[in-house]
């Protein structure tokens, strides 16, 4: 069987994501109602019958829920997999409901039969296609006996594929687009961080031996050796997710552990952040006007405060025809721009290529925008040189205040000269805070950098957006140096046009409110920004008021 899998995985690994096969459950689609779901999947009906309170069935979490709300919901992932989230005053629960697993001896019989057909010519463009073809060929030749009726055979094929070309017990987690983080501290329950509900404990309990078996198999599939002499392995999955493994009880006392930082196929949008009150529509409209003309910004905050999520969301405001170069150590930025040059460092194989090297190369590529995943070292000096030569830069940094930001920028190993700080336009601070017993993310302030004051050794800045914790809202000062000078000058307008400028900000705010309420997906925000660029703010605003949005219904 290992020879078969080696041959199958010699092909492009991303092909396994294609829709495949004769199995009904793999092509079932998403049930639209709870009645349809329970009628199609008896195991789901049995699960719900055991619950003390019937959950609500939700197909689109983006439109139905808001960050941090209490919930008792079930949502589908496809392939017969459902997620039940219970979030109240107590610790939240994340339960995976998937097709029942057939007996081990049945799975082993199928594996043995399929393994004996490794030399058979079978159709299929992906490893999953080939395994399905081999499965049905073995069944036709009566190479294994299965006494299963109805959909039970589909369940058998689901679990066979899950183990051989999937990721075992991780398959359901990786299929969930709403997860940011999947981890296990050792033998026991898996934990997840949900994009909407935060930290949750799952119903999947794994023994140490099972963890080691699955982790070894995944590492080998990606050409990595996982052993006690090589216990720490980093893997980039085909979808861009980062898989970190720490193997063995000698360095991880509770047994092997892992963490998966998931890469979202479609990023969280600014409309999502508005819905979740991370930032206000007015503040977002203000940032839209600034990024439209090209400003440099640092998004600052502590670990897990949502810096990269906010950065990704703000990239939708960069003009769609701009040339963008992104530079990262771990690929987390996800853009929809066609002229996007995506570069990552190479540190562990061959000649090292650092962030510093890539940033120097980016300056020769004539980008309209440079996105740096995070500034931590000497690449900061190059980033500020890029800003001073007219290349807007967006990046993230660990800093909780303007004072900390100045200290980090001017200290080793970043070492940006203090006189260069004035070339930065914006410093956005974000934090993860506790409110009513729940951890939430909020933009705390947006600050316009006016320059560096050597007499007092500090950054001179103007706070334009301030978070009010009492009202859980954002206040916009309606006074902006960047709007009234940079944007006004870019438009070729005089001071007499200031009312028009702020009137346009209000129209953009209403457009974003509409998207947050009805069409919060990143692709819809991006399409709307393109429509504004092509037709003007007033035309799109008028259409929004009449609920006419044909550009959101196009297949692009």
C-alpha positions in Angstrom: 0.0 0.0 0.0 2.9 2.4 0.7 4.1 1.9 -2.9 0.7 2.9 -4.2 0.5 6.0 -2.1 4.1 6.9 -3.1 3.0 6.7 -6.8 -0.2 8.6 -6.1 1.5 11.4 -4.3 4.2 11.7 -6.9 1.6 13.9 -8.7 0.7 17.4 -7.7 -0.6 17.2 -4.1 -3.1 20.0 -4.6 -5.0 17.8 -7.0 -6.5 15.9 -4.1 -8.8 18.9 -3.5 -10.7 18.3 -6.7 -14.2 16.9 -6.6 -13.9 13.2 -7.2 -15.4 9.9 -7.6 -18.4 7.6 -7.6 -19.1 7.9 -3.9 -22.4 9.7 -3.3 -21.3 11.2 0.0 -18.3 12.9 -1.6 -20.5 14.8 -4.0 -23.6 15.3 -1.8 -23.4 19.1 -1.6 -24.6 21.2 1.2 -28.1 20.6 2.7 -30.1 23.8 2.9 -32.3 22.9 5.8 -32.1 20.8 9.0 -34.8 18.6 7.6 -32.9 17.9 4.5 -29.7 17.3 6.5 -31.2 14.8 9.0 -33.1 13.0 6.2 -30.0 12.5 4.2 -27.7 11.6 7.2 -29.3 9.4 9.8 -26.3 9.7 12.1 -26.9 13.5 12.3 -30.5 12.9 13.2 -29.4 10.5 16.0 -26.9 13.1 17.3 -29.5 15.8 17.5 -32.1 13.6 19.2 -29.6 13.1 22.1 -29.2 16.8 22.7 -31.2 18.5 25.5 -31.9 21.5 23.3 -32.3 21.5 19.5 -29.6 23.6 17.8 -30.2 26.1 15.1 -29.1 25.1 11.6 -27.0 27.7 9.8 -25.6 27.4 6.3 -23.8 30.8 6.1 -22.1 31.9 9.4 -21.0 35.2 7.9 -24.5 36.5 7.6 -26.1 34.8 10.6 -23.8 35.4 13.5 -21.7 38.1 15.1 -18.4 37.7 16.9 -18.6 36.6 20.5 -22.4 35.9 20.6 -23.7 33.0 22.6 -24.8 30.2 20.2 -26.1 26.7 19.9 -25.7 26.0 16.2 -24.9 23.3 13.6 -23.4 24.2 10.3 -22.4 21.9 7.3 -18.9 21.4 5.8 -19.9 19.0 3.0 -19.0 15.3 2.6 -21.4 14.5 5.4 -19.4 16.5 8.0 -21.2 18.9 10.4 -20.0 21.1 13.2 -22.0 21.7 16.4 -20.9 24.8 18.3 -22.2 25.5 21.8 -21.1 28.8 23.2 -22.5 30.2 26.5 -21.2 31.3 29.8 -19.2 28.1 30.3 -16.3 27.0 28.1 -17.3 26.7 24.5 -17.6 23.3 22.8 -16.8 22.4 19.1 -18.2 19.0 18.2 -17.5 17.3 14.8 -20.2 15.1 13.5 -19.0 12.8 10.6 -20.0 9.5 9.0 -19.7 6.6 11.5 -16.4 4.7 11.2 -16.8 1.1 10.1 -15.0 -1.8 11.9 -11.2 -1.8 11.7 -11.0 -5.2 10.1 -13.2 -4.0 7.3 -11.0 -1.0 6.6 -7.9 -3.2 6.7 -9.5 -5.7 4.2 -10.2 -2.8 1.8 -6.7 -1.4 2.2 -5.2 -4.8 1.5 -7.3 -5.4 -1.6 -6.6 -2.0 -3.1 -2.9 -2.4 -2.3 -2.8 -5.6 -4.5 -4.0 -3.6 -7.5 -1.1 -1.2 -7.5 -0.1 -2.1 -11.1 -3.6 -1.7 -12.5 -4.2 1.2 -14.8 -6.9 3.4 -13.3 -8.4 6.6 -14.4 -8.2 9.8 -12.3 -6.5 13.1 -12.2 -5.8 13.1 -8.4 -4.7 10.6 -5.8 -8.3 10.6 -4.5 -9.7 9.7 -8.0 -7.3 6.9 -8.4 -8.0 5.4 -5.0 -11.7 5.5 -5.7 -11.2 3.8 -9.0 -9.1 1.1 -7.4 -11.7 0.7 -4.6 -14.5 0.0 -7.1 -12.2 -2.3 -9.2 -11.4 -4.4 -6.1 -15.0 -4.5 -5.2 -15.9 -5.6 -8.8 -13.3 -8.4 -8.6 -14.7 -9.4 -5.2 -11.3 -9.0 -3.6 -12.9 -8.1 -0.3 -16.2 -8.9 1.4 -18.3 -6.1 2.8 -21.6 -6.7 4.5 -22.8 -3.1 4.5 -26.0 -1.8 3.2 -27.3 1.6 1.9 -25.0 4.5 2.7 -22.8 2.5 5.0 -20.6 1.6 2.1 -20.2 5.4 1.4 -19.1 5.8 5.0 -16.5 3.0 4.5 -15.1 4.8 1.4 -15.1 8.1 3.2 -13.0 6.8 6.1 -10.7 4.8 3.7 -9.9 8.0 1.8 -9.7 10.0 4.9 -6.9 7.8 6.2 -5.0 7.3 2.9 -5.1 10.7 1.1 -6.7 12.8 3.8 -5.3 13.8 7.2 -7.0 11.2 9.4 -8.7 12.7 12.5 -7.7 16.2 11.3 -9.7 16.0 8.1 -12.8 17.6 9.5 -10.9 20.4 11.1 -9.0 21.2 7.9 -12.3 21.3 6.0 -13.7 24.1 8.2 -13.1 27.5 6.7 -14.0 29.2 10.0 -11.0 27.9 12.0 -7.8 29.9 12.5 -5.9 27.5 14.7 -6.0 23.7 15.5 -3.8 22.3 18.3 -3.4 19.6 20.8 -1.1 19.9 23.8 -0.5 16.2 24.0 -2.7 13.1 24.4 -6.2 14.3 25.0 -8.7 16.6 23.4 -8.0 18.8 20.4 -8.6 22.6 20.7 -9.5 25.1 18.0 -9.7 28.8 17.7 -12.8 29.7 15.7 -12.9 32.9 13.6 -16.3 33.8 15.1 -16.5 32.0 18.5 -12.9 32.1 19.7 -11.3 29.3 21.7 -13.2 26.0 21.8 -12.6 22.5 23.1 -13.5 19.8 20.7 -15.1 16.4 21.1 -12.1 14.6 19.5 -10.0 12.8 22.1 -6.8 11.3 20.7 -4.4 8.8 22.4 -0.7 9.3 22.2 -0.1 6.4 19.9 -2.7 7.6 17.4 -1.2 11.1 17.4 2.3 9.7 16.7 1.0 7.4 13.9 -0.9 10.2 12.1 1.9 12.8 12.5 4.5 10.4 11.2 2.4 9.6 8.1 1.8 13.3 7.3 5.4 14.2 7.8 6.5 11.4 5.4 4.0 12.4 2.8 5.7 15.8 2.7 9.2 14.4 2.6 10.0 15.1 6.2 11.5 12.7 8.7 9.9 12.8 12.2 11.8 11.0 14.9 13.3 11.4 18.3 16.5 12.6 16.7 14.5 15.1 14.5 11.6 16.0 16.7 10.5 19.4 15.4 9.1 19.7 11.9 7.4 22.5 10.1 5.2 21.7 7.1 3.3 23.9 4.7 0.1 22.2 3.6 -1.1 22.6 0.0 -3.7 25.2 1.0 -1.0 27.4 2.6 -1.6 26.4 6.2 1.4 26.0 8.5 1.7 22.7 10.4 4.2 22.7 13.4 4.9 19.3 15.0 6.9 18.6 18.3 7.4 14.9 18.5 8.1 12.6 21.5 7.6 12.6 25.3 11.2 13.6 26.1 10.7 17.2 25.0 6.9 17.4 25.2 6.1 15.9 28.5 2.4 15.2 27.7 3.4 13.5 24.4 3.6 14.7 20.8 1.9 18.0 20.2 1.1 20.0 17.1 -0.4 23.3 16.0 -1.9 24.1 12.6 -2.2 27.8 11.7 -4.9 27.6 8.9 -4.6 29.6 5.8 -8.1 30.9 4.8 -9.1 30.3 1.2 -10.9 33.7 1.4 -9.7 36.2 3.9 -11.8 37.9 6.5 -13.0 41.1 5.0 -13.3 44.6 6.4 -17.1 44.1 6.3 -16.6 41.1 8.7 -14.6 43.3 11.0 -17.3 46.0 11.0 -20.0 43.3 11.8 -17.9 42.1 14.7 -17.2 45.7 15.9 -13.5 45.3 15.6 -13.5 48.6 13.7 -16.3 51.0 12.8 -17.7 51.6 9.3 -16.7 55.3 9.5 -13.1 54.4 10.5 -13.0 51.9 7.6 -14.2 54.4 5.1 -11.5 56.8 6.3 -8.8 54.1 5.8 -10.3 53.3 2.4 -9.8 56.9 1.2 -6.2 56.8 2.4 -5.2 53.4 1.0 -6.8 54.4 -2.3 -4.2 57.1 -2.8 -1.3 55.1 -1.3 -0.2 55.5 2.4 2.2 53.6 4.5 0.9 52.0 7.7 2.1 49.8 10.5 -0.6 47.6 12.2 0.6 47.1 15.8 -0.5 44.9 18.7 0.2 41.9 20.8 0.3 38.3 19.7 -3.1 37.0 18.5 -4.6 40.5 18.5 -5.6 40.1 14.8 -2.9 42.2 13.2 -2.5 40.0 10.1 -6.3 39.6 9.7 -6.7 43.4 9.7 -3.8 43.8 7.3 -5.5 41.3 4.9 -8.8 43.1 5.2 -7.3 46.5 4.4 -5.6 45.2 1.3 -9.0 45.2 -0.5 -8.8 49.0 -0.5 -5.6 49.0 -2.6 -6.5 49.8 -6.2 -7.3 46.6 -8.1 -4.9 47.4 -10.9 -1.9 48.1 -8.6 1.2 46.0 -8.7 1.6 44.5 -5.2 4.7 42.7 -3.8 4.2 40.7 -0.6 7.1 39.4 1.5 6.7 37.0 4.3 8.4 34.2 6.3 5.1 32.3 6.5 2.6 32.8 3.7 -0.4 34.4 5.5 -1.3 37.3 3.2 -4.0 36.5 0.7 -4.8 39.1 -2.0 -7.2 39.1 -4.9 -5.1 41.5 -7.0 -4.1 40.0 -10.4 -0.7 41.7 -10.5 0.5 40.2 -7.1 4.1 39.1 -6.7 4.1 36.8 -3.7 7.5 36.0 -2.1 8.6 34.0 0.9 11.9 33.6 2.6 14.1 30.5 2.3 15.9 29.8 5.6 16.3 26.1 6.0 17.4 24.7 2.6 19.9 25.9 0.1 21.3 29.4 0.2 19.3 31.4 2.8 17.0 34.1 1.4 15.9 36.5 4.1 13.3 39.2 4.4 16.1 41.7 4.0 17.1 40.1 0.7 13.5 40.0 -0.7 12.8 43.6 0.3 15.9 44.8 -1.5 14.8 42.9 -4.6 11.3 44.3 -4.3 12.6 47.8 -4.7 13.8 46.9 -8.2 10.4 45.5 -9.2 8.6 48.9 -9.3 5.7 47.9 -7.0 2.8 50.2 -6.3 2.5 48.7 -2.8 4.8 46.5 -0.7 3.3 44.3 2.0 5.7 42.9 4.6 4.2 40.2 6.8 6.0 41.4 9.9 8.9 43.8 10.6 11.2 42.2 13.2 14.8 42.9 12.1 17.0 44.7 9.7 14.4 44.5 6.9 12.8 47.4 8.8 15.5 49.8 7.5 14.8 48.7 3.9 11.1 49.1 4.5 11.6 52.7 5.6 13.9 53.4 2.7 11.2 52.1 0.4 8.7 54.5 1.9 11.1 57.4 1.5 11.5 56.5 -2.2 7.8 56.6 -2.8 6.8 53.0 -2.3 3.9 52.7 0.1 4.5 49.9 2.7 2.0 48.0 4.9 3.3 45.7 7.6 2.7 44.5 11.2 4.7 44.9 14.3 4.6 43.9 18.0 4.0 47.2 19.8 1.3 48.4 22.2 1.8 52.1 22.0 3.5 54.9 20.1 6.3 54.9 22.6 6.9 51.2 22.3 6.7 51.5 18.5 9.4 54.2 18.5 11.5 52.2 20.8 11.3 49.0 18.7 11.9 50.8 15.4 15.0 52.6 16.6 16.5 49.8 18.6 18.6 46.8 17.5 18.0 44.8 15.3 15.7 47.1 13.4 17.7 50.3 13.8 15.6 52.7 11.8 17.1 56.3 12.1 14.7 58.4 14.1 14.6 61.1 11.4 13.1 58.5 9.0 10.1 57.8 11.3 8.3 60.8 9.8 8.0 59.0 6.5 5.4 56.7 8.0 1.8 57.8 7.6 -0.3 55.6 9.9 0.1 53.6 13.1 -2.9 51.4 13.8 -3.1 49.7 17.2 -5.1 46.6 17.9 -5.6 44.4 20.9 -7.4 41.4 22.2 -9.5 42.5 25.2 -12.0 40.9 27.6 -15.5 42.2 27.6 -18.4 40.6 29.4 -16.3 37.5 30.1 -15.4 37.1 26.4 -12.2 37.8 24.5 -12.8 40.1 21.6 -10.5 42.0 19.2 -10.7 45.8 18.8 -8.8 48.4 16.9 -7.8 50.7 19.8 -6.6 53.7 17.8 -5.6 54.9 14.3 -2.9 57.6 14.5 -1.5 59.8 11.8 2.2 60.2 12.2 3.2 63.9 11.7 6.9 63.5 12.4 9.7 63.0 14.9 10.4 65.7 17.6 14.1 65.5 18.5 13.8 68.0 21.3 11.4 65.6 23.2 12.6 62.4 21.5 9.1 61.3 20.6 6.8 60.8 17.6 4.4 63.6 17.0 1.0 62.1 16.0 -2.6 62.9 15.6 -5.2 60.3 16.9 -8.0 60.3 14.4 -9.8 57.1 15.5 -10.1 56.3 19.2 -11.9 53.3 20.8 -14.4 54.0 23.6 -14.5 50.9 25.9 -17.5 52.1 27.8 -19.7 52.2 24.6 -17.7 49.6 22.7 -17.5 52.0 19.8 -15.1 54.0 17.8 -15.0 57.8 17.6 -13.7 59.6 14.5 -12.3 63.1 15.2 -13.5 64.4 11.8 -10.1 66.1 11.6 -7.4 64.5 9.5 -4.1 65.9 8.3 -3.8 63.1 5.7 -7.3 63.6 4.3 -7.0 67.4 4.2 -3.6 67.5 2.7 -2.5 64.2 1.1 -5.9 63.1 -0.3 -7.0 66.6 -1.2 -3.8 67.3 -3.0 -3.9 64.0 -4.8 -7.4 64.9 -6.1 -6.2 68.4 -7.2 -8.9 69.9 -4.9 -8.6 73.2 -3.0 -9.6 73.8 0.7 -13.1 74.8 -0.5 -13.7 71.2 -1.4 -13.3 69.9 2.2 -17.1 69.5 2.7 -17.2 67.3 -0.5 -14.3 65.3 0.8 -16.0 64.5 4.1 -19.3 63.9 2.2 -17.6 61.3 0.1 -16.3 59.7 3.4 -19.9 59.4 4.6 -21.0 57.8 1.3 -18.2 55.2 1.5 -19.2 54.6 5.1 -22.8 53.8 4.0 -21.5 51.5 1.3 -19.4 49.5 3.9 -22.4 49.4 6.3 -24.5 47.8 3.5 -21.7 45.2 2.7 -21.3 44.4 6.4 -25.0 43.8 6.8 -25.8 41.9 3.5 -22.6 40.9 1.6 -19.6 40.7 4.0 -17.4 38.3 1.9 -14.0 39.6 0.9 -14.7 39.0 -2.8 -17.8 41.3 -2.5 -15.8 44.0 -0.8 -13.1 43.8 -3.4 -15.7 43.9 -6.3 -17.3 46.9 -4.7 -14.0 48.7 -4.4 -13.4 48.0 -8.1 -16.9 49.4 -9.0 -16.2 52.6 -7.0 -12.9 53.0 -8.9 -14.6 52.5 -12.2 -17.8 54.4 -11.7 -17.2 56.7 -8.8 -18.4 56.8 -5.2 -21.7 58.6 -5.8 -22.9 56.2 -8.5 -22.2 53.1 -6.3 -23.7 54.9 -3.3 -26.9 55.6 -5.2 -27.2 52.0 -6.3 -26.6 50.8 -2.8 -29.5 53.0 -1.5 -31.8 51.3 -4.0 -30.4 47.8 -3.2 -29.1 47.4 -6.7 -25.7 45.6 -6.8 -25.3 43.8 -10.1 -21.5 43.8 -9.8 -21.9 41.5 -6.8 -23.8 38.9 -8.8 -21.3 38.4 -11.5 -19.1 35.3 -11.8 -15.6 36.7 -12.0 
